[in-house]
Amino acid sequence: MFLFDTETYTVNIYRIESLNLDTNIYLSFHNIQNSISRSSDKPIYTVFNVKGGDNLYITEANFGESWIEDISYFLNTDHFSQEFIDKYNYWKQYRDDPELG
């Protein structure tokens, strides 16, 4: 978790495990997929929730969202159908430049 302190101009980084926070995200075989495998002991983060001190967010510069997302690592047919990949790429292109969509 990244904590931005705008008064001291520092960024503090904490492991989620050390904060003992419940993210309300539950993964199970019923709601995510039929099997899970992992080949690395290093975690891969696809979404970062950005929040600064004094409840500052990046929503004004990030399409009204307070998070930054990158699923490019998983954007292949090992993880998603080609139909989903095509739709996601179209959505991302539209979000980045609505005139192209």
Backbone as CSV, one residue per row, in Angstrom:
resi,resn,N_x,N_y,N_z,CA_x,CA_y,CA_z,C_x,C_y,C_z
1,MET,0.846,-1.149,0.000,0.000,0.000,0.000,0.903,1.226,0.000
2,PHE,0.592,2.169,-0.878,1.337,3.405,-0.975,0.581,4.499,-0.235
3,LEU,1.229,5.161,0.696,0.622,6.281,1.401,1.428,7.535,1.071
4,PHE,0.767,8.514,0.460,1.411,9.745,0.034,1.196,10.818,1.095
5,ASP,2.281,11.403,1.587,2.199,12.469,2.575,2.585,13.773,1.894
6,THR,1.595,14.624,1.629,1.853,15.860,0.886,2.478,16.949,1.755
7,GLU,2.435,16.778,3.067,3.053,17.776,3.942,4.560,17.585,4.021
8,THR,5.012,16.341,4.112,6.449,16.077,4.213,7.048,15.634,2.885
9,TYR,6.188,15.552,1.847,6.619,15.137,0.510,7.327,13.784,0.542
10,THR,6.678,12.834,1.208,7.221,11.481,1.271,6.170,10.485,0.806
11,VAL,6.655,9.323,0.396,5.785,8.214,0.044,6.189,7.050,0.934
12,ASN,5.230,6.540,1.693,5.477,5.394,2.557,4.838,4.169,1.925
13,ILE,5.577,3.084,1.887,5.096,1.847,1.278,5.043,0.771,2.354
14,TYR,3.873,0.135,2.448,3.659,-0.909,3.443,3.170,-2.178,2.751
15,ARG,3.565,-3.312,3.277,2.993,-4.574,2.826,1.579,-4.658,3.383
16,ILE,0.650,-5.073,2.540,-0.739,-5.193,2.960,-0.851,-6.119,4.182
17,GLU,-0.060,-7.200,4.186,-0.132,-8.160,5.288,0.205,-7.506,6.625
18,SER,1.109,-6.532,6.611,1.536,-5.913,7.861,0.507,-4.937,8.416
19,LEU,-0.471,-4.527,7.607,-1.476,-3.572,8.059,-2.705,-4.248,8.653
20,ASN,-2.834,-5.549,8.440,-3.982,-6.303,8.930,-5.309,-5.680,8.498
21,LEU,-5.379,-5.282,7.236,-6.599,-4.700,6.692,-7.393,-5.755,5.940
22,ASP,-8.697,-5.732,6.115,-9.570,-6.610,5.358,-9.968,-5.868,4.084
23,THR,-9.585,-6.378,2.929,-9.879,-5.708,1.659,-11.275,-6.030,1.144
24,ASN,-11.977,-6.922,1.813,-13.304,-7.359,1.369,-13.258,-8.009,-0.010
25,ILE,-12.117,-8.534,-0.384,-11.973,-9.270,-1.641,-11.815,-10.741,-1.284
26,TYR,-12.702,-11.549,-1.812,-12.668,-12.974,-1.512,-12.590,-13.755,-2.817
27,LEU,-11.564,-14.545,-2.947,-11.392,-15.374,-4.132,-11.691,-16.819,-3.753
28,SER,-12.487,-17.442,-4.567,-12.781,-18.847,-4.332,-12.949,-19.530,-5.681
29,PHE,-13.045,-20.838,-5.656,-13.246,-21.575,-6.893,-14.623,-21.287,-7.483
30,HIS,-15.543,-20.758,-6.692,-16.891,-20.462,-7.164,-16.985,-19.121,-7.874
31,ASN,-16.165,-18.158,-7.496,-16.321,-16.825,-8.069,-15.160,-16.363,-8.934
32,ILE,-14.131,-17.157,-9.097,-13.003,-16.671,-9.914,-12.641,-17.644,-11.034
33,GLN,-12.396,-18.876,-10.736,-12.032,-19.851,-11.760,-12.012,-21.241,-11.159
34,ASN,-11.817,-22.232,-11.978,-11.853,-23.617,-11.513,-10.545,-24.088,-10.906
35,SER,-9.448,-23.477,-11.289,-8.172,-23.865,-10.709,-7.253,-22.654,-10.649
36,ILE,-6.354,-22.709,-9.707,-5.400,-21.616,-9.532,-4.012,-22.228,-9.477
37,SER,-3.094,-21.682,-10.234,-1.707,-22.124,-10.163,-0.810,-20.893,-10.140
38,ARG,0.358,-21.071,-9.589,1.271,-19.951,-9.437,2.679,-20.466,-9.603
39,SER,3.493,-19.739,-10.366,4.847,-20.208,-10.605,5.899,-19.329,-9.949
40,SER,5.474,-18.308,-9.231,6.415,-17.415,-8.568,5.920,-17.129,-7.163
41,ASP,6.851,-16.909,-6.249,6.432,-16.557,-4.901,6.329,-15.043,-4.717
42,LYS,6.567,-14.285,-5.794,6.430,-12.835,-5.742,5.035,-12.446,-6.213
43,PRO,4.344,-11.605,-5.452,2.977,-11.226,-5.846,2.959,-10.295,-7.051
44,ILE,1.866,-10.369,-7.792,1.649,-9.471,-8.928,0.447,-8.607,-8.580
45,TYR,0.647,-7.313,-8.569,-0.430,-6.386,-8.265,-0.944,-5.787,-9.570
46,THR,-2.254,-5.833,-9.767,-2.845,-5.301,-10.993,-3.591,-4.000,-10.767
47,VAL,-3.924,-3.688,-9.525,-4.666,-2.464,-9.213,-4.055,-1.818,-7.981
48,PHE,-3.813,-0.521,-8.072,-3.352,0.255,-6.932,-4.389,1.316,-6.623
49,ASN,-4.835,1.348,-5.383,-5.761,2.381,-4.937,-4.922,3.557,-4.456
50,VAL,-5.110,4.717,-5.047,-4.274,5.878,-4.766,-5.031,6.832,-3.861
51,LYS,-4.444,7.108,-2.691,-5.058,8.032,-1.744,-3.953,8.796,-1.044
52,GLY,-4.090,10.107,-1.018,-3.103,10.936,-0.353,-3.564,11.357,1.019
53,GLY,-2.716,12.072,1.717,-3.097,12.620,3.002,-4.257,13.592,2.833
54,ASP,-4.962,13.850,3.917,-6.121,14.749,3.905,-7.164,14.310,2.882
55,ASN,-7.286,13.000,2.678,-8.271,12.434,1.745,-8.126,12.957,0.319
56,LEU,-6.899,13.164,-0.140,-6.660,13.568,-1.521,-6.671,12.336,-2.418
57,TYR,-7.309,12.463,-3.565,-7.415,11.360,-4.518,-6.960,11.830,-5.900
58,ILE,-6.855,10.907,-6.836,-6.491,11.245,-8.213,-7.706,11.220,-9.127
59,THR,-8.894,11.235,-8.558,-10.115,11.059,-9.345,-10.296,12.108,-10.431
60,GLU,-9.902,13.335,-10.187,-10.083,14.398,-11.182,-9.254,14.141,-12.437
61,ALA,-8.109,13.511,-12.281,-7.225,13.263,-13.426,-7.283,11.837,-13.929
62,ASN,-8.149,11.012,-13.343,-8.182,9.588,-13.676,-9.605,9.116,-13.951
63,PHE,-10.333,9.834,-14.780,-11.672,9.433,-15.220,-12.623,9.160,-14.067
64,GLY,-12.461,9.898,-12.968,-13.345,9.729,-11.824,-13.023,8.531,-10.948
65,GLU,-11.921,7.852,-11.190,-11.539,6.673,-10.408,-10.350,6.999,-9.513
66,SER,-10.268,6.331,-8.355,-9.152,6.553,-7.436,-8.111,5.442,-7.532
67,TRP,-8.218,4.601,-8.544,-7.295,3.484,-8.684,-6.591,3.518,-10.039
68,ILE,-5.449,2.880,-10.074,-4.670,2.703,-11.299,-4.623,1.201,-11.562
69,GLU,-4.906,0.811,-12.797,-5.017,-0.612,-13.137,-4.082,-0.962,-14.284
70,ASP,-3.510,-2.156,-14.209,-2.731,-2.686,-15.326,-2.853,-4.205,-15.307
71,ILE,-3.660,-4.752,-16.219,-3.819,-6.212,-16.290,-3.083,-6.791,-17.494
72,SER,-2.173,-6.011,-18.064,-1.490,-6.444,-19.285,-0.772,-7.793,-19.114
73,TYR,-0.281,-8.087,-17.926,0.392,-9.357,-17.679,-0.540,-10.540,-17.938
74,PHE,-1.815,-10.379,-17.605,-2.791,-11.448,-17.741,-3.585,-11.385,-19.038
75,LEU,-3.360,-10.379,-19.847,-4.175,-10.165,-21.043,-3.703,-11.065,-22.181
76,ASN,-3.919,-12.351,-22.003,-3.586,-13.342,-23.030,-4.592,-14.487,-22.920
77,THR,-4.588,-15.358,-23.898,-5.597,-16.426,-23.943,-5.358,-17.522,-22.905
78,ASP,-4.265,-17.464,-22.158,-4.091,-18.386,-21.033,-5.019,-18.009,-19.879
79,HIS,-5.391,-16.731,-19.826,-6.192,-16.234,-18.713,-7.581,-15.761,-19.126
80,PHE,-7.729,-15.267,-20.347,-9.003,-14.712,-20.810,-9.311,-15.208,-22.218
81,SER,-10.586,-15.139,-22.572,-10.970,-15.484,-23.943,-10.533,-14.358,-24.875
82,GLN,-10.357,-14.680,-26.139,-9.971,-13.661,-27.112,-11.056,-12.588,-27.213
83,GLU,-12.301,-12.990,-27.073,-13.408,-12.026,-27.116,-13.270,-10.986,-25.994
84,PHE,-12.949,-11.453,-24.782,-12.754,-10.522,-23.674,-11.567,-9.601,-23.939
85,ILE,-10.468,-10.171,-24.429,-9.264,-9.377,-24.725,-9.589,-8.287,-25.734
86,ASP,-10.300,-8.622,-26.793,-10.667,-7.632,-27.810,-11.549,-6.535,-27.215
87,LYS,-12.541,-6.917,-26.425,-13.434,-5.929,-25.818,-12.680,-5.052,-24.821
88,TYR,-11.806,-5.649,-24.035,-11.025,-4.868,-23.072,-10.126,-3.868,-23.797
89,ASN,-9.458,-4.324,-24.854,-8.582,-3.418,-25.609,-9.365,-2.276,-26.249
90,TYR,-10.579,-2.571,-26.744,-11.421,-1.527,-27.311,-11.817,-0.521,-26.232
91,TRP,-12.230,-1.039,-25.061,-12.603,-0.159,-23.952,-11.420,0.704,-23.523
92,LYS,-10.235,0.115,-23.405,-9.043,0.865,-22.987,-8.702,1.937,-24.010
93,GLN,-8.784,1.605,-25.286,-8.509,2.586,-26.342,-9.523,3.732,-26.261
94,TYR,-10.790,3.401,-26.055,-11.827,4.431,-25.943,-11.593,5.308,-24.713
95,ARG,-11.219,4.682,-23.613,-10.972,5.435,-22.373,-9.772,6.358,-22.537
96,ASP,-8.724,5.881,-23.196,-7.527,6.700,-23.380,-7.764,7.829,-24.376
97,ASP,-8.580,7.580,-25.413,-8.863,8.609,-26.423,-10.248,8.361,-27.022
98,PRO,-11.299,8.967,-26.460,-12.666,8.715,-26.928,-12.870,8.965,-28.417
99,GLU,-12.078,9.812,-29.044,-12.232,10.077,-30.464,-11.857,8.875,-31.316
100,LEU,-11.021,7.981,-30.782,-10.621,6.779,-31.530,-11.646,5.657,-31.388
101,GLY,-12.462,5.701,-30.334,-13.399,4.615,-30.033,-14.603,4.588,-30.929
